[in-house]
Amino acid sequence: VRELIGRHDVKEEEDDDDGEKDQIQRAEERLDQVLEHEKENFTPGFLRHIEGECTRIANAPKMTRESARLLQMMRVIQARVVEELGKDLGEGALVLGQLLGYDDKDERFAVLNAGLQVRGISFAKELSGLTKEALEGFSNIPGDAVDPTLVARVIEIDGWIDSFLTDKTIKS
């Protein structure tokens, strides 16, 4: 992460007369530039590294103000990298990612169902392909490297999509 960001001279600036708001805006613009220029380096390994660093910081015996700020910044970078990668994946991947973020099962189902009703069969087929691809990918990862809650949610979403497609096929 430091290497990527360092290549583009993204570093915290000293306070100046422009104020904190302007500094935040400039930092966000620099981050946008880094994300755009370094997109090819955003691999699953890079994302695992960021997640590992976040976990390490969060599990530290003592959380200082600086480490809390670093953790917050790392989470922002992680989210922005995922967002940048999502631009090339299409709407289905973005929707699936958002669905996986809902902790409440009923809420997840309601959002998915509403989306499928509005977008229809072709969108459901796109999502179904993505869930099946994800599940296949999970099965190829050895050991306990994949979060079991994530796998359960993808299986659940895949089942709901399959039920929607079966229901629509029967009715047509």
DAKA-V148293 format. One record per backbone hydrogen bond with DSSP energy under -0.5 kcal/mol. NH is the residue of the N-H (numbers start at 1). CO is the residue of the C=O. If there is no record, write none. Layout:
nh: (NH	NH)
co: (CO	CO)
This chain:
nh: (5	6	7	8	8	9	10	11	19	22	23	24	25	26	27	28	29	30	31	32	33	34	35	36	37	38	39	41	42	43	47	48	49	50	51	52	53	54	55	56	57	58	59	60	64	68	69	70	71	72	73	74	75	76	77	78	79	80	81	82	83	84	85	86	87	87	88	89	89	90	94	95	96	97	98	99	100	101	101	102	105	108	109	110	111	112	113	114	115	116	117	118	119	120	124	125	126	127	128	129	130	131	132	133	134	135	136	137	138	139	140	140	141	142	145	151	152	153	154	155	156	157	158	159	160	161	162	163	164	165	166	167	168	169	170	171	172)
co: (1	2	3	4	5	6	5	9	16	18	19	20	21	22	23	24	25	26	27	28	29	30	31	32	33	34	36	38	39	41	43	44	45	46	47	48	49	50	51	52	53	54	55	57	62	64	65	66	67	68	69	70	71	72	73	74	75	76	77	78	79	80	81	82	83	84	85	85	86	86	90	91	92	93	94	95	96	97	98	99	103	104	105	106	107	108	109	110	111	112	113	114	115	116	120	121	122	123	124	125	126	127	128	129	130	131	132	133	134	135	136	137	138	140	142	147	148	149	150	151	152	153	154	155	156	157	158	159	160	161	162	163	164	165	166	167	168)
